[in-house]
Amino acid sequence: MYDYDLLVVGSANADLVIGVERRPGPGETVLGSDLSVHTGGKGANQAVAAARLGARTALLARVGDDAHGRLLLDSQRSAGVDTAGVLSGGAPTGVALITVDPSGDNSIVVSPGANARLTPADIRDASAQLRASRVISAQLEIPLETVGEVVAGLAPGSRFVLNPSPPVPLPAAILAACDPLIVNEHEARVVLGASVGDDPEEWARALLALGPRSVVITLGARGALVADDRTTALVPSVRVRAVDTTGAGDAFTAALAWRLGAGESLVEAASYAARVGAAAVTKEGAQVSFPTAAEVASLAGAAPDPAPEPHVTAPGQTVSTPGQRVSE
């Protein structure tokens, strides 16, 4: 019996957000809106998103002993996340500087702060939490060697989900543990480390050849391509009016990881995650925008129903699905 449906190992940041009419060019200054401070970080985002949906969730992270760190801990606890694994001190809390334009698109610069001090030793000290978790999700806003230690400490029967963001080439041991590896187009190209064409199915085949047990490639308005050694399927996106895409990819990943742990197929879990990501972009901010299960259910009429059947398209075939772009 697992104590947690999902353990998220990753970053926790304070998001400092400014709205702009357009993002500045090199050497240019533009005026923006009043500064707003939100709780964020890919790890903390995923934990809150999963807990809001009803998953028993824990977070393993590091924050500073400062006001931003206390803000993050309060946010996690209010969402129902177990924060026993959140360490404090060693550096200031990580900060993300975010600009959001009128279309909802964002640009982000991150100062890792305490996130960079989450060490392999911290993971070994938390081995009991890893063993008590059905699914473990990680990202790359913490050191790569720390993610490697997570993989080394996985318990038999647990499932590992990785979104390699920001992307770097990945060691074979980490790739082999991914089930799935979740990437967007940019991340796929970096992980592959080679020139690839424009066909997402080509990317999926190339990624699977590196060792992951399954792959999910998010394609914005076209949805998400899911693939393993048996099937390939395109999961359509959901049409919504985007207000702010910050954190939408984290909400998608958290929902996918949770539903996979609950026994759903990759296609079923991705279909649900698409609705979660769509709901998240309809509000401003990251964690404050993440939907409850009831809010996701309200989008069911706009989502594919029933879940799309797995299929294999011809190499080079383009499949388009209407919808609003959802970015990570």
Buried (B, 14 or more C-beta within 10 A) or exposed (E): EBBBBBBBBBBBBBBBBBBBEEBEEEEEEEEBEEEBBBBBBBBBBBBBBBBBBEBBBBBBBBBBEBEBBBBBBEBBEEBBBBBEBBBBEBBBBBBBBBBBBEEBBBEBEBBBBBBBBBBBEBBEEBEEBBBBBBBBBBBBBBBBEBBBBBBBBBEEEBBBBBBBBEBEEBBEEBBBBBBBBBBBBEBBBBBBEEEBEEBBBBBBBBBBEBBBBBBBBBBBBBBBBBBBEEBBBBBBBBBBEBBBBBBBBBBBBBBBBBBBBBEBBBBBBBBBBBBBBBBBBBBBBBBBBBBEEEBBEEBEEBBBEEBBEBEEBEEEEEBEBEBBBBBB
